[in-house]
Amino acid sequence: MEEPKSLAKVGESVYQSNKDWLEKEYMGKIVALSKDGVAGVGNEILEVYDKAKKKSRGPFYFRRVGPNPSVGFLLVLF
């Protein structure tokens, strides 16, 4: 299990690597990120989680695409 700070660091690194196309295509959406890359995108966190777990084992770092990364609440799923 990854430590939360490590997961956030990996997630933000993946976000920065994909920032241009994510912000062009998905501004304001929620994105699930893992060490493997972008795992899911959608409007609601549970929808994004369902998409992400089909693509990757996780753990996942969730954030909103754009300048305000908050998704409203913290959800840690392993």
SEFIZA-3560 file (N, C-alpha, C; in Angstrom, 3 decimals):
REM SEFIZA-3560
<numar><xx>0.839</xx><yy>-1.170</yy><zz>0.000</zz><atom>N</atom></numar>
<numar><xx>0.000</xx><yy>0.000</yy><zz>0.000</zz><atom>CA</atom></numar>
<numar><xx>0.887</xx><yy>1.239</yy><zz>0.000</zz><atom>C</atom></numar>
<numar><xx>0.541</xx><yy>2.173</yy><zz>-0.871</zz><atom>N</atom></numar>
<numar><xx>1.332</xx><yy>3.405</yy><zz>-0.950</zz><atom>CA</atom></numar>
<numar><xx>0.898</xx><yy>4.379</yy><zz>0.136</zz><atom>C</atom></numar>
<numar><xx>1.849</xx><yy>5.132</yy><zz>0.628</zz><atom>N</atom></numar>
<numar><xx>1.555</xx><yy>6.185</yy><zz>1.589</zz><atom>CA</atom></numar>
<numar><xx>0.787</xx><yy>7.297</yy><zz>0.866</zz><atom>C</atom></numar>
<numar><xx>-0.167</xx><yy>7.953</yy><zz>1.541</zz><atom>N</atom></numar>
<numar><xx>-0.947</xx><yy>9.005</yy><zz>0.890</zz><atom>CA</atom></numar>
<numar><xx>-0.102</xx><yy>10.112</yy><zz>0.258</zz><atom>C</atom></numar>
<numar><xx>0.969</xx><yy>10.545</yy><zz>0.929</zz><atom>N</atom></numar>
<numar><xx>1.805</xx><yy>11.604</yy><zz>0.355</zz><atom>CA</atom></numar>
<numar><xx>2.487</xx><yy>11.122</yy><zz>-0.906</zz><atom>C</atom></numar>
<numar><xx>2.938</xx><yy>9.884</yy><zz>-0.903</zz><atom>N</atom></numar>
<numar><xx>3.582</xx><yy>9.312</yy><zz>-2.079</zz><atom>CA</atom></numar>
<numar><xx>2.581</xx><yy>9.175</yy><zz>-3.225</zz><atom>C</atom></numar>
<numar><xx>1.370</xx><yy>8.731</yy><zz>-2.916</zz><atom>N</atom></numar>
<numar><xx>0.325</xx><yy>8.589</yy><zz>-3.924</zz><atom>CA</atom></numar>
<numar><xx>-0.017</xx><yy>9.945</yy><zz>-4.530</zz><atom>C</atom></numar>
<numar><xx>-0.126</xx><yy>10.968</yy><zz>-3.703</zz><atom>N</atom></numar>
<numar><xx>-0.415</xx><yy>12.314</yy><zz>-4.210</zz><atom>CA</atom></numar>
<numar><xx>0.719</xx><yy>12.821</yy><zz>-5.091</zz><atom>C</atom></numar>
<numar><xx>1.948</xx><yy>12.542</yy><zz>-4.699</zz><atom>N</atom></numar>
<numar><xx>3.098</xx><yy>12.977</yy><zz>-5.490</zz><atom>CA</atom></numar>
<numar><xx>3.106</xx><yy>12.288</yy><zz>-6.851</zz><atom>C</atom></numar>
<numar><xx>2.863</xx><yy>10.987</yy><zz>-6.865</zz><atom>N</atom></numar>
<numar><xx>2.792</xx><yy>10.239</yy><zz>-8.128</zz><atom>CA</atom></numar>
<numar><xx>1.628</xx><yy>10.746</yy><zz>-8.967</zz><atom>C</atom></numar>
<numar><xx>0.468</xx><yy>10.919</yy><zz>-8.331</zz><atom>N</atom></numar>
<numar><xx>-0.716</xx><yy>11.401</yy><zz>-9.047</zz><atom>CA</atom></numar>
<numar><xx>-0.499</xx><yy>12.758</yy><zz>-9.677</zz><atom>C</atom></numar>
<numar><xx>0.085</xx><yy>13.675</yy><zz>-8.937</zz><atom>N</atom></numar>
<numar><xx>0.336</xx><yy>15.011</yy><zz>-9.493</zz><atom>CA</atom></numar>
<numar><xx>1.379</xx><yy>14.967</yy><zz>-10.598</zz><atom>C</atom></numar>
<numar><xx>2.349</xx><yy>14.084</yy><zz>-10.483</zz><atom>N</atom></numar>
<numar><xx>3.348</xx><yy>13.931</yy><zz>-11.538</zz><atom>CA</atom></numar>
<numar><xx>2.694</xx><yy>13.417</yy><zz>-12.828</zz><atom>C</atom></numar>
<numar><xx>1.826</xx><yy>12.427</yy><zz>-12.696</zz><atom>N</atom></numar>
<numar><xx>1.102</xx><yy>11.896</yy><zz>-13.861</zz><atom>CA</atom></numar>
<numar><xx>0.208</xx><yy>12.988</yy><zz>-14.441</zz><atom>C</atom></numar>
<numar><xx>-0.460</xx><yy>13.748</yy><zz>-13.564</zz><atom>N</atom></numar>
<numar><xx>-1.316</xx><yy>14.839</yy><zz>-14.043</zz><atom>CA</atom></numar>
<numar><xx>-0.501</xx><yy>15.857</yy><zz>-14.850</zz><atom>C</atom></numar>
<numar><xx>0.632</xx><yy>16.268</yy><zz>-14.318</zz><atom>N</atom></numar>
<numar><xx>1.465</xx><yy>17.258</yy><zz>-15.010</zz><atom>CA</atom></numar>
<numar><xx>1.943</xx><yy>16.735</yy><zz>-16.364</zz><atom>C</atom></numar>
<numar><xx>2.231</xx><yy>15.448</yy><zz>-16.446</zz><atom>N</atom></numar>
<numar><xx>2.671</xx><yy>14.848</yy><zz>-17.708</zz><atom>CA</atom></numar>
<numar><xx>1.561</xx><yy>14.814</yy><zz>-18.756</zz><atom>C</atom></numar>
<numar><xx>0.307</xx><yy>14.838</yy><zz>-18.310</zz><atom>N</atom></numar>
<numar><xx>-0.849</xx><yy>14.748</yy><zz>-19.203</zz><atom>CA</atom></numar>
<numar><xx>-1.712</xx><yy>16.007</yy><zz>-19.189</zz><atom>C</atom></numar>
<numar><xx>-1.222</xx><yy>17.034</yy><zz>-18.522</zz><atom>N</atom></numar>
<numar><xx>-2.005</xx><yy>18.246</yy><zz>-18.261</zz><atom>CA</atom></numar>
<numar><xx>-2.575</xx><yy>18.894</yy><zz>-19.524</zz><atom>C</atom></numar>
<numar><xx>-1.771</xx><yy>19.039</yy><zz>-20.559</zz><atom>N</atom></numar>
<numar><xx>-2.232</xx><yy>19.760</yy><zz>-21.743</zz><atom>CA</atom></numar>
<numar><xx>-3.469</xx><yy>19.120</yy><zz>-22.366</zz><atom>C</atom></numar>
<numar><xx>-3.416</xx><yy>17.826</yy><zz>-22.635</zz><atom>N</atom></numar>
<numar><xx>-4.572</xx><yy>17.205</yy><zz>-23.278</zz><atom>CA</atom></numar>
<numar><xx>-5.730</xx><yy>17.021</yy><zz>-22.318</zz><atom>C</atom></numar>
<numar><xx>-5.453</xx><yy>16.768</yy><zz>-21.016</zz><atom>N</atom></numar>
<numar><xx>-6.540</xx><yy>16.656</yy><zz>-20.050</zz><atom>CA</atom></numar>
<numar><xx>-7.316</xx><yy>17.967</yy><zz>-19.954</zz><atom>C</atom></numar>
<numar><xx>-6.592</xx><yy>19.082</yy><zz>-19.858</zz><atom>N</atom></numar>
<numar><xx>-7.273</xx><yy>20.372</yy><zz>-19.712</zz><atom>CA</atom></numar>
<numar><xx>-7.964</xx><yy>20.796</yy><zz>-21.010</zz><atom>C</atom></numar>
<numar><xx>-7.463</xx><yy>20.361</yy><zz>-22.126</zz><atom>N</atom></numar>
<numar><xx>-8.115</xx><yy>20.667</yy><zz>-23.416</zz><atom>CA</atom></numar>
<numar><xx>-9.408</xx><yy>19.862</yy><zz>-23.579</zz><atom>C</atom></numar>
<numar><xx>-9.373</xx><yy>18.586</yy><zz>-23.197</zz><atom>N</atom></numar>
<numar><xx>-10.500</xx><yy>17.680</yy><zz>-23.433</zz><atom>CA</atom></numar>
<numar><xx>-11.460</xx><yy>17.530</yy><zz>-22.251</zz><atom>C</atom></numar>
<numar><xx>-10.952</xx><yy>17.686</yy><zz>-21.020</zz><atom>N</atom></numar>
<numar><xx>-11.741</xx><yy>17.307</yy><zz>-19.838</zz><atom>CA</atom></numar>
<numar><xx>-11.777</xx><yy>18.349</yy><zz>-18.726</zz><atom>C</atom></numar>
<numar><xx>-11.641</xx><yy>19.612</yy><zz>-19.045</zz><atom>N</atom></numar>
<numar><xx>-11.642</xx><yy>20.660</yy><zz>-18.026</zz><atom>CA</atom></numar>
<numar><xx>-12.876</xx><yy>20.540</yy><zz>-17.124</zz><atom>C</atom></numar>
<numar><xx>-12.626</xx><yy>20.517</yy><zz>-15.809</zz><atom>N</atom></numar>
<numar><xx>-13.700</xx><yy>20.454</yy><zz>-14.832</zz><atom>CA</atom></numar>
<numar><xx>-14.150</xx><yy>19.044</yy><zz>-14.485</zz><atom>C</atom></numar>
<numar><xx>-13.701</xx><yy>18.046</yy><zz>-15.217</zz><atom>N</atom></numar>
<numar><xx>-14.061</xx><yy>16.656</yy><zz>-14.936</zz><atom>CA</atom></numar>
<numar><xx>-13.167</xx><yy>16.111</yy><zz>-13.823</zz><atom>C</atom></numar>
<numar><xx>-13.528</xx><yy>14.955</yy><zz>-13.297</zz><atom>N</atom></numar>
<numar><xx>-12.715</xx><yy>14.276</yy><zz>-12.296</zz><atom>CA</atom></numar>
<numar><xx>-11.889</xx><yy>13.218</yy><zz>-12.998</zz><atom>C</atom></numar>
<numar><xx>-10.631</xx><yy>13.108</yy><zz>-12.608</zz><atom>N</atom></numar>
<numar><xx>-9.717</xx><yy>12.143</yy><zz>-13.214</zz><atom>CA</atom></numar>
<numar><xx>-9.126</xx><yy>11.246</yy><zz>-12.126</zz><atom>C</atom></numar>
<numar><xx>-8.987</xx><yy>9.952</yy><zz>-12.453</zz><atom>N</atom></numar>
<numar><xx>-8.306</xx><yy>9.003</yy><zz>-11.579</zz><atom>CA</atom></numar>
<numar><xx>-6.936</xx><yy>8.739</yy><zz>-12.183</zz><atom>C</atom></numar>
<numar><xx>-5.907</xx><yy>8.893</yy><zz>-11.364</zz><atom>N</atom></numar>
<numar><xx>-4.537</xx><yy>8.723</yy><zz>-11.823</zz><atom>CA</atom></numar>
<numar><xx>-3.863</xx><yy>7.642</yy><zz>-10.999</zz><atom>C</atom></numar>
<numar><xx>-3.024</xx><yy>6.857</yy><zz>-11.655</zz><atom>N</atom></numar>
<numar><xx>-2.238</xx><yy>5.844</yy><zz>-10.961</zz><atom>CA</atom></numar>
<numar><xx>-0.820</xx><yy>5.917</yy><zz>-11.494</zz><atom>C</atom></numar>
<numar><xx>0.056</xx><yy>5.102</yy><zz>-10.945</zz><atom>N</atom></numar>
<numar><xx>1.434</xx><yy>5.104</yy><zz>-11.430</zz><atom>CA</atom></numar>
<numar><xx>1.504</xx><yy>4.688</yy><zz>-12.892</zz><atom>C</atom></numar>
<numar><xx>0.451</xx><yy>4.023</yy><zz>-13.393</zz><atom>N</atom></numar>
<numar><xx>0.401</xx><yy>3.594</yy><zz>-14.793</zz><atom>CA</atom></numar>
<numar><xx>-0.124</xx><yy>4.675</yy><zz>-15.736</zz><atom>C</atom></numar>
<numar><xx>-0.673</xx><yy>5.760</yy><zz>-15.182</zz><atom>N</atom></numar>
<numar><xx>-1.171</xx><yy>6.854</yy><zz>-16.018</zz><atom>CA</atom></numar>
<numar><xx>-2.602</xx><yy>7.225</yy><zz>-15.696</zz><atom>C</atom></numar>
<numar><xx>-3.282</xx><yy>7.796</yy><zz>-16.669</zz><atom>N</atom></numar>
<numar><xx>-4.676</xx><yy>8.201</yy><zz>-16.512</zz><atom>CA</atom></numar>
<numar><xx>-5.534</xx><yy>6.937</yy><zz>-16.579</zz><atom>C</atom></numar>
<numar><xx>-6.290</xx><yy>6.687</yy><zz>-15.515</zz><atom>N</atom></numar>
<numar><xx>-7.066</xx><yy>5.450</yy><zz>-15.440</zz><atom>CA</atom></numar>
<numar><xx>-8.549</xx><yy>5.656</yy><zz>-15.705</zz><atom>C</atom></numar>
<numar><xx>-9.053</xx><yy>6.873</yy><zz>-15.546</zz><atom>N</atom></numar>
<numar><xx>-10.476</xx><yy>7.127</yy><zz>-15.782</zz><atom>CA</atom></numar>
<numar><xx>-10.789</xx><yy>8.600</yy><zz>-15.672</zz><atom>C</atom></numar>
<numar><xx>-11.838</xx><yy>9.016</yy><zz>-16.395</zz><atom>N</atom></numar>
<numar><xx>-12.291</xx><yy>10.406</yy><zz>-16.379</zz><atom>CA</atom></numar>
<numar><xx>-13.811</xx><yy>10.395</yy><zz>-16.394</zz><atom>C</atom></numar>
<numar><xx>-14.433</xx><yy>11.299</yy><zz>-15.638</zz><atom>N</atom></numar>
<numar><xx>-15.887</xx><yy>11.386</yy><zz>-15.631</zz><atom>CA</atom></numar>
<numar><xx>-16.372</xx><yy>12.548</yy><zz>-14.799</zz><atom>C</atom></numar>
<numar><xx>-17.679</xx><yy>12.559</yy><zz>-14.564</zz><atom>N</atom></numar>
<numar><xx>-18.308</xx><yy>13.655</yy><zz>-13.830</zz><atom>CA</atom></numar>
<numar><xx>-18.411</xx><yy>13.412</yy><zz>-12.326</zz><atom>C</atom></numar>
<numar><xx>-18.496</xx><yy>12.148</yy><zz>-11.914</zz><atom>N</atom></numar>
<numar><xx>-18.664</xx><yy>11.823</yy><zz>-10.510</zz><atom>CA</atom></numar>
<numar><xx>-17.575</xx><yy>10.843</yy><zz>-10.080</zz><atom>C</atom></numar>
<numar><xx>-17.143</xx><yy>10.965</yy><zz>-8.850</zz><atom>N</atom></numar>
<numar><xx>-15.990</xx><yy>10.199</yy><zz>-8.383</zz><atom>CA</atom></numar>
<numar><xx>-16.213</xx><yy>8.684</yy><zz>-8.454</zz><atom>C</atom></numar>
<numar><xx>-17.408</xx><yy>8.209</yy><zz>-8.117</zz><atom>N</atom></numar>
<numar><xx>-17.643</xx><yy>6.769</yy><zz>-8.162</zz><atom>CA</atom></numar>
<numar><xx>-17.691</xx><yy>6.256</yy><zz>-9.598</zz><atom>C</atom></numar>
<numar><xx>-18.205</xx><yy>7.055</yy><zz>-10.509</zz><atom>N</atom></numar>
<numar><xx>-18.177</xx><yy>6.713</yy><zz>-11.935</zz><atom>CA</atom></numar>
<numar><xx>-16.727</xx><yy>6.581</yy><zz>-12.410</zz><atom>C</atom></numar>
<numar><xx>-15.896</xx><yy>7.527</yy><zz>-11.995</zz><atom>N</atom></numar>
<numar><xx>-14.486</xx><yy>7.520</yy><zz>-12.385</zz><atom>CA</atom></numar>
<numar><xx>-13.776</xx><yy>6.317</yy><zz>-11.767</zz><atom>C</atom></numar>
<numar><xx>-14.097</xx><yy>6.011</yy><zz>-10.525</zz><atom>N</atom></numar>
<numar><xx>-13.496</xx><yy>4.854</yy><zz>-9.870</zz><atom>CA</atom></numar>
<numar><xx>-13.855</xx><yy>3.558</yy><zz>-10.604</zz><atom>C</atom></numar>
<numar><xx>-15.114</xx><yy>3.414</yy><zz>-10.988</zz><atom>N</atom></numar>
<numar><xx>-15.526</xx><yy>2.214</yy><zz>-11.720</zz><atom>CA</atom></numar>
<numar><xx>-14.754</xx><yy>2.069</yy><zz>-13.031</zz><atom>C</atom></numar>
<numar><xx>-14.562</xx><yy>3.166</yy><zz>-13.742</zz><atom>N</atom></numar>
<numar><xx>-13.787</xx><yy>3.131</yy><zz>-14.988</zz><atom>CA</atom></numar>
<numar><xx>-12.327</xx><yy>2.785</yy><zz>-14.701</zz><atom>C</atom></numar>
<numar><xx>-11.781</xx><yy>3.388</yy><zz>-13.657</zz><atom>N</atom></numar>
<numar><xx>-10.363</xx><yy>3.208</yy><zz>-13.334</zz><atom>CA</atom></numar>
<numar><xx>-10.047</xx><yy>1.767</yy><zz>-12.940</zz><atom>C</atom></numar>
<numar><xx>-10.904</xx><yy>1.158</yy><zz>-12.129</zz><atom>N</atom></numar>
<numar><xx>-10.597</xx><yy>-0.199</yy><zz>-11.658</zz><atom>CA</atom></numar>
<numar><xx>-10.682</xx><yy>-1.226</yy><zz>-12.782</zz><atom>C</atom></numar>
<numar><xx>-11.336</xx><yy>-0.880</yy><zz>-13.893</zz><atom>N</atom></numar>
<numar><xx>-11.358</xx><yy>-1.759</yy><zz>-15.062</zz><atom>CA</atom></numar>
<numar><xx>-10.057</xx><yy>-1.662</yy><zz>-15.858</zz><atom>C</atom></numar>
<numar><xx>-9.363</xx><yy>-0.548</yy><zz>-15.684</zz><atom>N</atom></numar>
<numar><xx>-8.148</xx><yy>-0.293</yy><zz>-16.454</zz><atom>CA</atom></numar>
<numar><xx>-6.865</xx><yy>-0.563</yy><zz>-15.672</zz><atom>C</atom></numar>
<numar><xx>-6.906</xx><yy>-0.383</yy><zz>-14.355</zz><atom>N</atom></numar>
<numar><xx>-5.696</xx><yy>-0.474</yy><zz>-13.536</zz><atom>CA</atom></numar>
<numar><xx>-6.037</xx><yy>-1.018</yy><zz>-12.161</zz><atom>C</atom></numar>
<numar><xx>-5.037</xx><yy>-1.575</yy><zz>-11.483</zz><atom>N</atom></numar>
<numar><xx>-5.241</xx><yy>-2.094</yy><zz>-10.126</zz><atom>CA</atom></numar>
<numar><xx>-5.278</xx><yy>-0.999</yy><zz>-9.072</zz><atom>C</atom></numar>
<numar><xx>-4.728</xx><yy>0.168</yy><zz>-9.384</zz><atom>N</atom></numar>
<numar><xx>-4.663</xx><yy>1.228</yy><zz>-8.392</zz><atom>CA</atom></numar>
<numar><xx>-3.429</xx><yy>1.069</yy><zz>-7.522</zz><atom>C</atom></numar>
<numar><xx>-3.336</xx><yy>1.773</yy><zz>-6.440</zz><atom>N</atom></numar>
<numar><xx>-4.305</xx><yy>2.735</yy><zz>-5.921</zz><atom>CA</atom></numar>
<numar><xx>-4.423</xx><yy>3.955</yy><zz>-6.824</zz><atom>C</atom></numar>
<numar><xx>-5.492</xx><yy>4.698</yy><zz>-6.636</zz><atom>N</atom></numar>
<numar><xx>-5.789</xx><yy>5.842</yy><zz>-7.484</zz><atom>CA</atom></numar>
<numar><xx>-5.732</xx><yy>7.158</yy><zz>-6.705</zz><atom>C</atom></numar>
<numar><xx>-5.307</xx><yy>8.162</yy><zz>-7.412</zz><atom>N</atom></numar>
<numar><xx>-5.311</xx><yy>9.537</yy><zz>-6.910</zz><atom>CA</atom></numar>
<numar><xx>-6.364</xx><yy>10.262</yy><zz>-7.733</zz><atom>C</atom></numar>
<numar><xx>-7.344</xx><yy>10.858</yy><zz>-7.079</zz><atom>N</atom></numar>
<numar><xx>-8.427</xx><yy>11.563</yy><zz>-7.760</zz><atom>CA</atom></numar>
<numar><xx>-8.230</xx><yy>13.067</yy><zz>-7.627</zz><atom>C</atom></numar>
<numar><xx>-8.506</xx><yy>13.757</yy><zz>-8.707</zz><atom>N</atom></numar>
<numar><xx>-8.476</xx><yy>15.219</yy><zz>-8.685</zz><atom>CA</atom></numar>
<numar><xx>-9.364</xx><yy>15.740</yy><zz>-9.806</zz><atom>C</atom></numar>
<numar><xx>-9.726</xx><yy>16.989</yy><zz>-9.683</zz><atom>N</atom></numar>
<numar><xx>-10.485</xx><yy>17.634</yy><zz>-10.740</zz><atom>CA</atom></numar>
<numar><xx>-9.493</xx><yy>18.205</yy><zz>-11.749</zz><atom>C</atom></numar>
<numar><xx>-9.824</xx><yy>18.107</yy><zz>-13.028</zz><atom>N</atom></numar>
<numar><xx>-8.968</xx><yy>18.642</yy><zz>-14.081</zz><atom>CA</atom></numar>
<numar><xx>-9.104</xx><yy>20.162</yy><zz>-14.084</zz><atom>C</atom></numar>
<numar><xx>-7.973</xx><yy>20.847</yy><zz>-14.012</zz><atom>N</atom></numar>
<numar><xx>-7.961</xx><yy>22.300</yy><zz>-14.015</zz><atom>CA</atom></numar>
<numar><xx>-7.246</xx><yy>22.853</yy><zz>-12.798</zz><atom>C</atom></numar>
<numar><xx>-7.380</xx><yy>24.158</yy><zz>-12.578</zz><atom>N</atom></numar>
<numar><xx>-6.611</xx><yy>24.817</yy><zz>-11.519</zz><atom>CA</atom></numar>
<numar><xx>-7.071</xx><yy>24.487</yy><zz>-10.098</zz><atom>C</atom></numar>
<numar><xx>-8.311</xx><yy>24.021</yy><zz>-9.908</zz><atom>N</atom></numar>
<numar><xx>-8.808</xx><yy>23.667</yy><zz>-8.576</zz><atom>CA</atom></numar>
<numar><xx>-8.961</xx><yy>22.151</yy><zz>-8.506</zz><atom>C</atom></numar>
<numar><xx>-8.006</xx><yy>21.436</yy><zz>-7.897</zz><atom>N</atom></numar>
<numar><xx>-8.020</xx><yy>19.972</yy><zz>-7.920</zz><atom>CA</atom></numar>
<numar><xx>-9.034</xx><yy>19.299</yy><zz>-6.992</zz><atom>C</atom></numar>
<numar><xx>-9.694</xx><yy>20.061</yy><zz>-6.134</zz><atom>N</atom></numar>
<numar><xx>-10.605</xx><yy>19.478</yy><zz>-5.148</zz><atom>CA</atom></numar>
<numar><xx>-11.766</xx><yy>18.743</yy><zz>-5.814</zz><atom>C</atom></numar>
<numar><xx>-12.077</xx><yy>17.559</yy><zz>-5.274</zz><atom>N</atom></numar>
<numar><xx>-13.224</xx><yy>16.801</yy><zz>-5.771</zz><atom>CA</atom></numar>
<numar><xx>-14.371</xx><yy>16.810</yy><zz>-4.772</zz><atom>C</atom></numar>
<numar><xx>-14.248</xx><yy>17.530</yy><zz>-3.681</zz><atom>N</atom></numar>
<numar><xx>-15.322</xx><yy>17.667</yy><zz>-2.710</zz><atom>CA</atom></numar>
<numar><xx>-15.163</xx><yy>16.804</yy><zz>-1.473</zz><atom>C</atom></numar>
<numar><xx>-14.577</xx><yy>15.627</yy><zz>-1.620</zz><atom>N</atom></numar>
<numar><xx>-14.298</xx><yy>14.783</yy><zz>-0.463</zz><atom>CA</atom></numar>
<numar><xx>-13.184</xx><yy>13.823</yy><zz>-0.817</zz><atom>C</atom></numar>
<numar><xx>-12.585</xx><yy>13.255</yy><zz>0.204</zz><atom>N</atom></numar>
<numar><xx>-11.467</xx><yy>12.339</yy><zz>-0.001</zz><atom>CA</atom></numar>
<numar><xx>-11.996</xx><yy>10.909</yy><zz>0.001</zz><atom>C</atom></numar>
<numar><xx>-11.624</xx><yy>10.170</yy><zz>-1.025</zz><atom>N</atom></numar>
<numar><xx>-12.019</xx><yy>8.780</yy><zz>-1.133</zz><atom>CA</atom></numar>
<numar><xx>-10.767</xx><yy>7.957</yy><zz>-1.348</zz><atom>C</atom></numar>
<numar><xx>-10.476</xx><yy>7.077</yy><zz>-0.426</zz><atom>N</atom></numar>
<numar><xx>-9.305</xx><yy>6.227</yy><zz>-0.550</zz><atom>CA</atom></numar>
<numar><xx>-9.804</xx><yy>4.807</yy><zz>-0.748</zz><atom>C</atom></numar>
<numar><xx>-9.513</xx><yy>4.250</yy><zz>-1.920</zz><atom>N</atom></numar>
<numar><xx>-9.949</xx><yy>2.897</yy><zz>-2.247</zz><atom>CA</atom></numar>
<numar><xx>-8.748</xx><yy>2.063</yy><zz>-2.626</zz><atom>C</atom></numar>
<numar><xx>-8.634</xx><yy>0.889</yy><zz>-2.047</zz><atom>N</atom></numar>
<numar><xx>-7.517</xx><yy>-0.002</yy><zz>-2.356</zz><atom>CA</atom></numar>
<numar><xx>-8.046</xx><yy>-1.322</yy><zz>-2.857</zz><atom>C</atom></numar>
//
